[in-house]
């Protein structure tokens, strides 16, 4: 008699499609000796369950899943979710920005640059959003070793807000790496 927690039953109910039992997958179950399931198998079932439960029109859920997948290092899954959430005009800007960040995470800087450029072309973005996107675009150019473009964008930000993040340091650093002479009015050391 002791009560016990039936993990196998819980996983079947929560993770797996209700029409597919563990036995039909060809094994004794997740807890059996002949366990043939990897994390990827279980996660794939989880994703199918999520897709079945939430339609493509549930943009908030897809956006939040994209954030979660990115934080777990599941970048391809994050991209898929952000592409879906970008279908909502209310989520498009945030989704496009997250696509830029995610592609930068995986060193696909050209795609990152394309998404940040697309974000900048969004009508009606606020000044603070624009500054943040410019910074992200500059950072992607910097990582891609497009130093002239990066410093130009950082200088554009600096001309509008001398205290924005670390742009003054970024400008000095890039000029130092590129061996470029200082500008006529270099950014102040600190303000």
N, C-alpha and C positions, 0 to 999 in steps of 0.2 A: 501494500500500500501506500507508498509515498506518491504525492503528486509530482509530475515531471513536465518539463517543457518539451514538446515535440517539435524540434527545430525543422525536421523534414516536412512535417505537415504545414508549419508556418511558411516555409519557403515555397511549397507548392501553392499555397493560397495567395501569397503576396508577390512572389517573383515570377512564377511561371504562368503561362497562359492556362486558364482554367480547363481548357480542352486537352491539355497534354500532361500526363502524369510523368513522374520520374521514371517509372518502370517502362513506359513506352519509349523512353529515350535510350533504352538498351542497357540499363544498369540497375543495380540494387538500390539506387538512390544516393543522394549526396552524402549520407553517413555510412553507406555500405562499404565493404572491403573492396569491391570492384569499382570504386569511384572513378569515373571517366570524365568528370566535369572539371573544367578549368575555370578560373575567374572569368575568362572571356566568355565561356559558354553561359555561365549564370548571368553575367552582365548583358550579353546579347538578349537573353530572355527578359531581363528587366527592361531593356530598351523597347522590346516588342510590346511588353505590357504597358509601358508608358504611352507608346504611340497608339495603342488600342484604346486606352483610357482617355487620353487627351488628343483632340483633333488638331490638325494643322492650324486651325483658327485660334487656338489657345496660345496666343503669341507671348503673353506674360510667362506662362509655364515654360515655353521653349527658350525664351531669353534666360530665365533663371536656371534652367538645365544647362544652357551654354556656359553660364558663369561657373556652375558647379563642375562641369566637365573640364573646363579650362584650369580651374584650381586643382583638379586631380591629375592634370597633365594629359588628359584625353583630348588632345587638340583637334583631331579630325572630327570627333563627335561634337565638340564645341562649335566648330565651323558650321557643321550641319544645322545645329540648333539656331545659331545666329542668322544663318541664311533664311531659315524658316521665320524667325521672329521679325526679320527685316520686311516681311510682307505686310506688316501693320504700319500704316503711316505714323502712328504715335510711337512706335518702337524703332522705326527705321534708323534714325540718327544714332541712337545708342547701340543698335545692332551693328551698324556699319563701323562705328568706332571700335567696338569689341572685335570685329573681324580684323581690323587693322592691328590691334594689340595682339591678337592670337597669332596672326601670320608673322608678326615680329618675334613672338615667343619661339617660333620654329624656324627662325632665320630666313623666312621668305620675304625679304625686305621689299622687293618690287611690288608684290601683292599688298603688303602693308601700306606702302606709299600710295598705291592706287585707291585703297579704301579710305585713307585719311584725306586724300584729294577729293574723293567723292563726298565725304562728310563736309568738307569746306564749301562745296558747291550747294549744300542744302539751303534752300531759301528760308529766311527768317531766323537763322541761328543768332543767339545772343552773343554779346561781346565776350563774356567770360568763357562761353563754350568755344567760340572761335579761337580765343587765345590758347585754350587747352588743346584744341585740335592742331593748331599751328605748332605747338610744342611737341606733340606726339609725332607729327609729320617730320619736324626737324630731327627728332630723336631717331626715327627710322632712316632718314637720310644719313645721319651720323653713323649708325650701325652698318649701313650699306657702303660706307666709305665715300659717300658723295659729300665731301667736306665743304665744298663751295656752296652747294644748295643748303646744307645744314646751317652754316654760319649766316647765310643770308636770311634764313627763316628766324634764327635766334635773334639777329639784329632787328628784324621786323618786329618781333615781340618786344625786344628791349626798347625800341623807339616809342612803343605805346605804354610800357610799364617797366621801369627800370628795376623794380623789385620782384618781378614775376619769377617764381621758383628760383632756379639756379642759372638763368640765362646768361648773366654776366660771366659767371665761371665757365659756362659752356663756350662762350665766345672766346675768352682768353685761352682756354684749353685747346680748342680747335685751331686757333691761329698759331699757337705754340707748336702743335703737332705738324701743321702744314708749313711751318717756317715762314708764315706770312708776316709782313711788317704790321705793327699795330695800326689801327685806324687812327684818323686824326683826333678823334675823341674816344679813347678806349673806355670800356665800362669801368666804373669806379670799383675799387677793391671790395668795398662793402658799404651798404647804406643802412 
